[in-house]
Amino acid sequence: MENAHNNTSASGVSPKEFTVLVAMLMSIVAISIDALLPALGIIGKELGATTANQPQLLISMLFLGLAFGQLICGPLSDALGRRPILFGGFALYVVGTVVCYQADSLEVLMFGRFIQGLGVAGPYISAISLVRDLFHGAQMARIMSLVMMIFVLVPAIAPTLGEAIMFIDDWRGIFEMYLVYAAILVLWVVFRLKETLPKSNRIAFSKKGFYDGFKEVLTNRITASYTVCMGLFFGSFIGYLNSSQQIFQVQFETGRMFSLYFGLLALVLGFSSLTNSRIVEKYGAKIIAFRAICVVVIVSTVFLCLHAFVNIQLWMFLVYAAAIFFCFGLLFGNFNALAMEPMGHVAGIASAVIGSVSSIMSLSIGTIIGQMYNNTLVPVSSGFMVMGTLALCLMYWAEKKSN
Protein backbone atom coordinates (compact mmCIF):
# COMPACT_ATOMS: atom_id res chain seq x y z
CA MET A 1 0.00 0.00 0.00
CA GLU A 2 3.05 2.20 0.53
CA ASN A 3 3.78 2.17 -3.20
CA ALA A 4 0.17 3.12 -3.90
CA HIS A 5 0.46 6.02 -1.45
CA ASN A 6 3.62 7.26 -3.16
CA ASN A 7 1.97 7.03 -6.56
CA THR A 8 -1.26 8.79 -5.63
CA SER A 9 0.51 11.60 -3.77
CA ALA A 10 0.95 13.24 -7.16
CA SER A 11 -2.84 13.47 -7.47
CA GLY A 12 -3.22 15.27 -4.13
CA VAL A 13 -5.43 12.60 -2.56
CA SER A 14 -4.93 9.39 -0.58
CA PRO A 15 -4.97 5.98 -2.33
CA LYS A 16 -8.46 5.23 -0.98
CA GLU A 17 -9.90 8.57 -2.06
CA PHE A 18 -8.19 8.26 -5.44
CA THR A 19 -9.74 4.84 -6.02
CA VAL A 20 -13.21 6.02 -5.01
CA LEU A 21 -12.97 9.18 -7.11
CA VAL A 22 -11.83 7.30 -10.22
CA ALA A 23 -14.66 4.81 -9.71
CA MET A 24 -17.23 7.59 -9.35
CA LEU A 25 -15.92 9.35 -12.47
CA MET A 26 -16.29 6.13 -14.46
CA SER A 27 -19.67 5.43 -12.89
CA ILE A 28 -21.29 8.45 -14.53
CA VAL A 29 -21.61 6.14 -17.55
CA ALA A 30 -23.26 3.42 -15.47
CA ILE A 31 -25.70 5.69 -13.66
CA SER A 32 -26.62 7.39 -16.95
CA ILE A 33 -27.64 3.98 -18.27
CA ASP A 34 -28.99 2.01 -15.34
CA ALA A 35 -31.11 4.62 -13.56
CA LEU A 36 -33.10 5.03 -16.77
CA LEU A 37 -33.72 1.29 -17.35
CA PRO A 38 -36.91 1.05 -15.22
CA ALA A 39 -38.37 3.97 -17.17
CA LEU A 40 -37.80 2.64 -20.71
CA GLY A 41 -41.24 1.09 -21.05
CA ILE A 42 -42.97 4.22 -19.72
CA ILE A 43 -40.90 6.50 -21.96
CA GLY A 44 -41.71 4.33 -24.98
CA LYS A 45 -45.45 4.62 -24.32
CA GLU A 46 -45.40 8.34 -23.54
CA LEU A 47 -43.25 9.35 -26.53
CA GLY A 48 -44.86 6.97 -29.03
CA ALA A 49 -42.36 4.17 -29.60
CA THR A 50 -43.27 2.20 -32.73
CA THR A 51 -41.96 -1.15 -31.43
CA ALA A 52 -41.35 -2.70 -28.00
CA ASN A 53 -37.59 -2.81 -28.67
CA GLN A 54 -37.26 0.81 -29.86
CA PRO A 55 -36.69 2.37 -26.39
CA GLN A 56 -33.55 0.21 -26.13
CA LEU A 57 -31.96 2.71 -28.52
CA LEU A 58 -31.84 5.23 -25.66
CA ILE A 59 -29.11 3.02 -24.23
CA SER A 60 -27.36 2.53 -27.56
CA MET A 61 -27.29 6.25 -28.36
CA LEU A 62 -25.39 7.01 -25.17
CA PHE A 63 -22.82 4.37 -26.06
CA LEU A 64 -22.57 5.82 -29.57
CA GLY A 65 -21.78 9.26 -28.16
CA LEU A 66 -19.26 7.70 -25.78
CA ALA A 67 -17.53 5.89 -28.65
CA PHE A 68 -16.99 9.06 -30.67
CA GLY A 69 -16.30 11.23 -27.64
CA GLN A 70 -13.39 9.04 -26.60
CA LEU A 71 -11.59 9.70 -29.89
CA ILE A 72 -11.72 13.42 -29.12
CA CYS A 73 -11.08 13.35 -25.38
CA GLY A 74 -8.14 10.92 -25.48
CA PRO A 75 -5.73 12.97 -27.62
CA LEU A 76 -6.81 16.23 -25.96
CA SER A 77 -6.18 14.77 -22.50
CA ASP A 78 -2.61 13.93 -23.55
CA ALA A 79 -2.16 17.45 -24.91
CA LEU A 80 -3.98 19.56 -22.29
CA GLY A 81 -3.96 17.38 -19.18
CA ARG A 82 -6.65 15.40 -17.40
CA ARG A 83 -8.50 18.17 -15.53
CA PRO A 84 -9.48 20.34 -18.55
CA ILE A 85 -10.99 17.29 -20.28
CA LEU A 86 -12.90 16.41 -17.12
CA PHE A 87 -14.48 19.86 -16.96
CA GLY A 88 -15.21 20.00 -20.69
CA GLY A 89 -16.85 16.59 -20.60
CA PHE A 90 -19.04 17.53 -17.66
CA ALA A 91 -20.15 20.73 -19.42
CA LEU A 92 -21.23 18.78 -22.50
CA TYR A 93 -22.95 16.20 -20.30
CA VAL A 94 -25.03 18.92 -18.68
CA VAL A 95 -26.10 20.23 -22.11
CA GLY A 96 -27.18 16.75 -23.20
CA THR A 97 -29.05 16.20 -19.94
CA VAL A 98 -30.99 19.43 -20.36
CA VAL A 99 -31.93 18.42 -23.92
CA CYS A 100 -33.20 15.08 -22.60
CA TYR A 101 -35.16 16.75 -19.82
CA GLN A 102 -36.99 18.98 -22.30
CA ALA A 103 -37.50 16.31 -24.99
CA ASP A 104 -41.02 15.93 -26.35
CA SER A 105 -40.28 13.12 -28.79
CA LEU A 106 -38.25 9.92 -28.78
CA GLU A 107 -36.01 11.32 -31.52
CA VAL A 108 -35.09 14.43 -29.50
CA LEU A 109 -34.48 12.26 -26.44
CA MET A 110 -32.15 10.04 -28.47
CA PHE A 111 -30.24 13.13 -29.64
CA GLY A 112 -29.88 14.30 -26.05
CA ARG A 113 -28.61 10.88 -25.06
CA PHE A 114 -26.00 11.07 -27.82
CA ILE A 115 -24.81 14.44 -26.44
CA GLN A 116 -24.73 12.92 -22.95
CA GLY A 117 -22.56 10.14 -24.34
CA LEU A 118 -20.13 12.63 -25.86
CA GLY A 119 -19.96 14.30 -22.46
CA VAL A 120 -19.36 11.20 -20.33
CA ALA A 121 -16.38 10.38 -22.55
CA GLY A 122 -14.42 13.11 -20.72
CA PRO A 123 -14.72 11.66 -17.21
CA TYR A 124 -14.45 8.09 -18.49
CA ILE A 125 -11.26 8.61 -20.50
CA SER A 126 -9.72 10.79 -17.80
CA ALA A 127 -10.44 8.19 -15.11
CA ILE A 128 -8.61 5.45 -17.02
CA SER A 129 -5.73 7.79 -17.88
CA LEU A 130 -5.43 8.88 -14.24
CA VAL A 131 -4.81 5.26 -13.25
CA ARG A 132 -2.34 4.72 -16.10
CA ASP A 133 -0.48 7.92 -15.13
CA LEU A 134 0.26 6.51 -11.69
CA PHE A 135 0.29 2.68 -11.99
CA HIS A 136 1.33 -0.11 -14.33
CA GLY A 137 1.34 -3.89 -14.64
CA ALA A 138 -0.31 -6.06 -11.98
CA GLN A 139 -0.64 -3.05 -9.69
CA MET A 140 -2.69 -1.28 -12.35
CA ALA A 141 -4.88 -4.38 -12.74
CA ARG A 142 -5.37 -4.45 -8.96
CA ILE A 143 -6.35 -0.76 -8.80
CA MET A 144 -8.70 -1.18 -11.78
CA SER A 145 -10.34 -4.14 -10.05
CA LEU A 146 -10.88 -2.07 -6.90
CA VAL A 147 -12.27 0.71 -9.08
CA MET A 148 -14.62 -1.77 -10.76
CA MET A 149 -15.72 -3.10 -7.37
CA ILE A 150 -16.88 0.38 -6.34
CA PHE A 151 -18.04 1.15 -9.86
CA VAL A 152 -20.58 -1.69 -9.87
CA LEU A 153 -22.18 -0.48 -6.66
CA VAL A 154 -23.68 2.29 -8.80
CA PRO A 155 -25.59 -0.03 -11.18
CA ALA A 156 -26.59 -2.04 -8.11
CA ILE A 157 -28.52 0.92 -6.72
CA ALA A 158 -29.17 3.03 -9.84
CA PRO A 159 -32.33 1.22 -11.03
CA THR A 160 -33.75 1.44 -7.51
CA LEU A 161 -32.89 5.13 -7.49
CA GLY A 162 -34.69 5.53 -10.81
CA GLU A 163 -37.73 3.70 -9.45
CA ALA A 164 -37.71 5.87 -6.32
CA ILE A 165 -37.61 9.06 -8.37
CA MET A 166 -40.60 7.90 -10.42
CA PHE A 167 -42.57 7.38 -7.21
CA ILE A 168 -42.44 11.13 -6.57
CA ASP A 169 -41.90 12.45 -10.09
CA ASP A 170 -42.08 11.30 -13.71
CA TRP A 171 -39.14 9.96 -15.74
CA ARG A 172 -37.79 13.46 -16.31
CA GLY A 173 -36.84 13.58 -12.64
CA ILE A 174 -34.14 11.03 -13.42
CA PHE A 175 -32.40 13.63 -15.59
CA GLU A 176 -32.58 16.12 -12.73
CA MET A 177 -30.72 13.56 -10.63
CA TYR A 178 -28.07 13.31 -13.36
CA LEU A 179 -27.45 17.05 -13.06
CA VAL A 180 -26.99 16.78 -9.29
CA TYR A 181 -24.61 13.84 -9.66
CA ALA A 182 -22.48 15.72 -12.21
CA ALA A 183 -22.34 18.80 -9.97
CA ILE A 184 -21.06 16.73 -7.03
CA LEU A 185 -18.27 15.22 -9.13
CA VAL A 186 -17.25 18.59 -10.57
CA LEU A 187 -16.89 20.06 -7.07
CA TRP A 188 -14.92 17.01 -5.95
CA VAL A 189 -12.45 17.41 -8.83
CA VAL A 190 -12.17 21.19 -8.37
CA PHE A 191 -11.26 21.02 -4.70
CA ARG A 192 -9.44 17.71 -4.36
CA LEU A 193 -7.83 16.40 -7.55
CA LYS A 194 -4.53 17.72 -8.86
CA GLU A 195 -3.31 17.33 -12.40
CA THR A 196 -1.53 13.96 -12.82
CA LEU A 197 0.02 14.60 -16.23
CA PRO A 198 3.01 17.00 -15.98
CA LYS A 199 3.48 19.45 -18.83
CA SER A 200 6.79 17.77 -19.65
CA ASN A 201 4.94 14.52 -20.40
CA ARG A 202 2.21 16.01 -22.57
CA ILE A 203 1.95 15.28 -26.25
CA ALA A 204 0.98 18.22 -28.44
CA PHE A 205 -2.18 17.48 -30.40
CA SER A 206 -1.57 16.98 -34.10
CA LYS A 207 -3.05 14.93 -36.87
CA LYS A 208 0.23 13.06 -37.21
CA GLY A 209 0.43 12.41 -33.47
CA PHE A 210 -3.12 11.11 -33.43
CA TYR A 211 -2.50 8.94 -36.48
CA ASP A 212 0.73 7.57 -35.02
CA GLY A 213 -0.97 6.80 -31.70
CA PHE A 214 -3.92 5.19 -33.46
CA LYS A 215 -1.56 3.14 -35.62
CA GLU A 216 0.53 2.08 -32.61
CA VAL A 217 -2.52 0.80 -30.75
CA LEU A 218 -3.94 -1.11 -33.69
CA THR A 219 -0.60 -2.60 -34.78
CA ASN A 220 0.42 -3.75 -31.31
CA ARG A 221 -0.71 -7.39 -31.28
CA ILE A 222 -1.46 -7.54 -27.57
CA THR A 223 -3.25 -4.19 -27.33
CA ALA A 224 -5.28 -4.73 -30.49
CA SER A 225 -6.26 -8.26 -29.50
CA TYR A 226 -7.47 -7.33 -26.03
CA THR A 227 -9.26 -4.30 -27.43
CA VAL A 228 -11.28 -6.59 -29.70
CA CYS A 229 -11.85 -8.99 -26.78
CA MET A 230 -13.26 -6.07 -24.78
CA GLY A 231 -15.53 -5.16 -27.67
CA LEU A 232 -16.82 -8.71 -28.03
CA PHE A 233 -17.52 -9.23 -24.35
CA PHE A 234 -18.92 -5.79 -23.67
CA GLY A 235 -21.10 -6.18 -26.75
CA SER A 236 -22.75 -9.27 -25.28
CA PHE A 237 -23.11 -7.36 -22.01
CA ILE A 238 -24.80 -4.41 -23.75
CA GLY A 239 -27.13 -6.90 -25.40
CA TYR A 240 -28.18 -7.96 -21.91
CA LEU A 241 -28.48 -4.33 -20.70
CA ASN A 242 -30.64 -3.39 -23.67
CA SER A 243 -32.96 -6.33 -23.00
CA SER A 244 -32.87 -6.36 -19.18
CA GLN A 245 -36.02 -4.31 -18.58
CA GLN A 246 -38.01 -6.52 -20.95
CA ILE A 247 -36.48 -9.73 -19.58
CA PHE A 248 -37.40 -8.95 -15.98
CA GLN A 249 -40.55 -6.84 -16.29
CA VAL A 250 -42.17 -8.39 -19.38
CA GLN A 251 -40.87 -11.95 -19.75
CA PHE A 252 -40.70 -12.81 -16.03
CA GLU A 253 -43.27 -10.21 -14.87
CA THR A 254 -41.21 -9.03 -11.87
CA GLY A 255 -42.66 -5.51 -11.88
CA ARG A 256 -40.81 -3.22 -9.48
CA MET A 257 -38.70 -6.15 -8.27
CA PHE A 258 -36.68 -5.60 -11.45
CA SER A 259 -34.44 -3.15 -9.59
CA LEU A 260 -33.74 -5.67 -6.84
CA TYR A 261 -32.78 -8.49 -9.20
CA PHE A 262 -30.71 -6.17 -11.39
CA GLY A 263 -28.93 -4.78 -8.33
CA LEU A 264 -28.16 -8.20 -6.88
CA LEU A 265 -26.52 -9.29 -10.12
CA ALA A 266 -24.45 -6.09 -10.12
CA LEU A 267 -23.30 -6.91 -6.59
CA VAL A 268 -22.12 -10.31 -7.83
CA LEU A 269 -19.98 -8.49 -10.37
CA GLY A 270 -18.68 -6.23 -7.60
CA PHE A 271 -17.74 -9.17 -5.39
CA SER A 272 -15.97 -10.77 -8.34
CA SER A 273 -13.99 -7.58 -8.98
CA LEU A 274 -12.93 -7.51 -5.32
CA THR A 275 -11.84 -11.14 -5.62
CA ASN A 276 -9.86 -10.31 -8.74
CA SER A 277 -8.08 -7.42 -7.01
CA ARG A 278 -6.83 -9.85 -4.37
CA ILE A 279 -5.65 -12.63 -6.68
CA VAL A 280 -4.50 -10.88 -9.85
CA GLU A 281 -0.96 -10.15 -8.61
CA LYS A 282 -0.57 -13.80 -7.59
CA TYR A 283 -2.00 -15.56 -10.63
CA GLY A 284 -1.74 -12.90 -13.34
CA ALA A 285 -4.40 -11.14 -15.41
CA LYS A 286 -3.95 -13.39 -18.46
CA ILE A 287 -4.58 -16.69 -16.68
CA ILE A 288 -7.57 -15.34 -14.76
CA ALA A 289 -9.13 -13.83 -17.91
CA PHE A 290 -8.59 -16.98 -19.96
CA ARG A 291 -10.26 -19.23 -17.39
CA ALA A 292 -13.15 -16.80 -16.91
CA ILE A 293 -13.83 -16.79 -20.66
CA CYS A 294 -13.87 -20.59 -20.68
CA VAL A 295 -16.50 -20.61 -17.93
CA VAL A 296 -18.67 -18.07 -19.79
CA VAL A 297 -18.63 -20.17 -22.96
CA ILE A 298 -19.33 -23.47 -21.17
CA VAL A 299 -22.11 -22.11 -18.94
CA SER A 300 -23.77 -20.26 -21.84
CA THR A 301 -23.68 -23.36 -24.03
CA VAL A 302 -25.30 -25.45 -21.31
CA PHE A 303 -27.94 -22.79 -20.60
CA LEU A 304 -28.74 -22.42 -24.30
CA CYS A 305 -29.17 -26.17 -24.68
CA LEU A 306 -31.44 -26.17 -21.63
CA HIS A 307 -34.01 -24.17 -23.64
CA ALA A 308 -34.72 -27.26 -25.74
CA PHE A 309 -35.79 -29.34 -22.74
CA VAL A 310 -37.45 -27.10 -20.13
CA ASN A 311 -39.38 -23.89 -19.78
CA ILE A 312 -36.84 -21.43 -18.38
CA GLN A 313 -37.85 -20.04 -14.99
CA LEU A 314 -36.66 -16.86 -13.32
CA TRP A 315 -34.48 -18.71 -10.81
CA MET A 316 -32.72 -20.55 -13.62
CA PHE A 317 -31.91 -17.29 -15.35
CA LEU A 318 -30.66 -15.74 -12.10
CA VAL A 319 -28.30 -18.66 -11.45
CA TYR A 320 -26.98 -18.45 -15.01
CA ALA A 321 -26.67 -14.66 -14.92
CA ALA A 322 -24.85 -14.76 -11.57
CA ALA A 323 -22.24 -17.12 -13.04
CA ILE A 324 -21.81 -14.87 -16.07
CA PHE A 325 -21.57 -11.71 -13.97
CA PHE A 326 -18.97 -13.28 -11.69
CA CYS A 327 -16.83 -14.06 -14.72
CA PHE A 328 -17.31 -10.55 -16.08
CA GLY A 329 -15.90 -9.17 -12.83
CA LEU A 330 -12.75 -11.16 -13.59
CA LEU A 331 -12.60 -9.84 -17.15
CA PHE A 332 -13.30 -6.11 -17.41
CA GLY A 333 -10.45 -4.78 -15.28
CA ASN A 334 -7.98 -7.38 -16.55
CA PHE A 335 -8.80 -6.86 -20.23
CA ASN A 336 -8.37 -3.11 -19.91
CA ALA A 337 -5.11 -3.44 -17.97
CA LEU A 338 -3.73 -5.96 -20.49
CA ALA A 339 -4.66 -3.72 -23.42
CA MET A 340 -3.17 -0.60 -21.80
CA GLU A 341 0.02 -2.21 -20.47
CA PRO A 342 2.19 -1.60 -23.59
CA MET A 343 0.77 1.93 -24.06
CA GLY A 344 2.07 3.86 -21.04
CA HIS A 345 3.84 6.46 -23.20
CA VAL A 346 0.60 7.36 -25.04
CA ALA A 347 -1.95 6.62 -22.32
CA GLY A 348 -4.51 9.23 -23.38
CA ILE A 349 -4.59 8.39 -27.08
CA ALA A 350 -4.36 4.69 -26.29
CA SER A 351 -7.27 4.75 -23.86
CA ALA A 352 -9.24 6.75 -26.44
CA VAL A 353 -8.59 4.34 -29.29
CA ILE A 354 -9.06 1.25 -27.12
CA GLY A 355 -12.25 2.67 -25.65
CA SER A 356 -13.61 3.95 -28.96
CA VAL A 357 -12.89 0.83 -31.02
CA SER A 358 -14.22 -1.51 -28.31
CA SER A 359 -17.26 0.75 -27.78
CA ILE A 360 -18.15 0.88 -31.48
CA MET A 361 -17.81 -2.89 -31.64
CA SER A 362 -19.83 -3.46 -28.48
CA LEU A 363 -22.47 -0.93 -29.53
CA SER A 364 -23.02 -2.70 -32.84
CA ILE A 365 -23.05 -6.16 -31.27
CA GLY A 366 -25.20 -5.13 -28.31
CA THR A 367 -27.75 -3.30 -30.45
CA ILE A 368 -28.13 -6.32 -32.74
CA ILE A 369 -28.56 -8.68 -29.77
CA GLY A 370 -31.03 -6.31 -28.11
CA GLN A 371 -33.12 -5.83 -31.23
CA MET A 372 -33.27 -9.62 -31.66
CA TYR A 373 -34.99 -9.96 -28.29
CA ASN A 374 -38.10 -12.09 -28.80
CA ASN A 375 -39.41 -12.70 -25.26
CA THR A 376 -36.90 -15.54 -24.79
CA LEU A 377 -33.34 -15.66 -23.45
CA VAL A 378 -31.98 -17.28 -26.60
CA PRO A 379 -30.56 -14.05 -28.14
CA VAL A 380 -28.82 -13.00 -24.90
CA SER A 381 -27.35 -16.40 -24.03
CA SER A 382 -26.32 -16.97 -27.66
CA GLY A 383 -24.55 -13.62 -27.57
CA PHE A 384 -22.53 -14.60 -24.51
CA MET A 385 -21.64 -17.97 -26.03
CA VAL A 386 -20.64 -16.74 -29.50
CA MET A 387 -18.78 -13.60 -28.38
CA GLY A 388 -17.04 -15.57 -25.65
CA THR A 389 -15.89 -18.22 -28.10
CA LEU A 390 -14.49 -15.58 -30.47
CA ALA A 391 -12.69 -13.81 -27.61
CA LEU A 392 -11.24 -17.11 -26.41
CA CYS A 393 -9.84 -17.90 -29.84
CA LEU A 394 -8.46 -14.37 -30.22
CA MET A 395 -6.77 -14.41 -26.81
CA TYR A 396 -5.18 -17.80 -27.55
CA TRP A 397 -3.93 -16.54 -30.90
CA ALA A 398 -2.50 -13.30 -29.46
CA GLU A 399 -0.64 -14.98 -26.64
CA LYS A 400 0.65 -17.82 -28.83
CA LYS A 401 1.99 -15.35 -31.39
CA SER A 402 3.58 -13.09 -28.76
CA ASN A 403 5.51 -15.93 -27.08
Secondary structure, 3 states (H helix, E strand, C coil): CHHHHHHHHHHCCCHHHHHHHHHHHHHHHHHHHHCCHHHHHHHHHHCCCCCCCHHHHHHHHHHHHHHHHHHHHHHHHHHHCHHHHHHHHHHHHHHHHHHHHHCCCHHHHHHHHHHHHHHHHHHHHHHHHHHHHHCCHHHHHHHHHHHHHHHCHHHHHHHHHHHHHHHHCCCHHHHHHHHHHHHHHHHHHHHHCCCCCCHHHCCCCCHHHHHHHHHHHHHCHHHHHHHHHHHHHHHHHHHHHHHHHHHHHHHCCCHHHHHHHHHHHHHHHHHHHHHHHHHHHHHCHHHHHHHHHHHHHHHHHHHHHHCCCCCCCHHHHHHHHHHHHHHHHCCHHHHHHHHHHHHHHHHHHHHHHHHHHHHHHHHHHHHHHHHCCCCCCHHHHHHHHHHHHHHHHHHHHHHHHHC
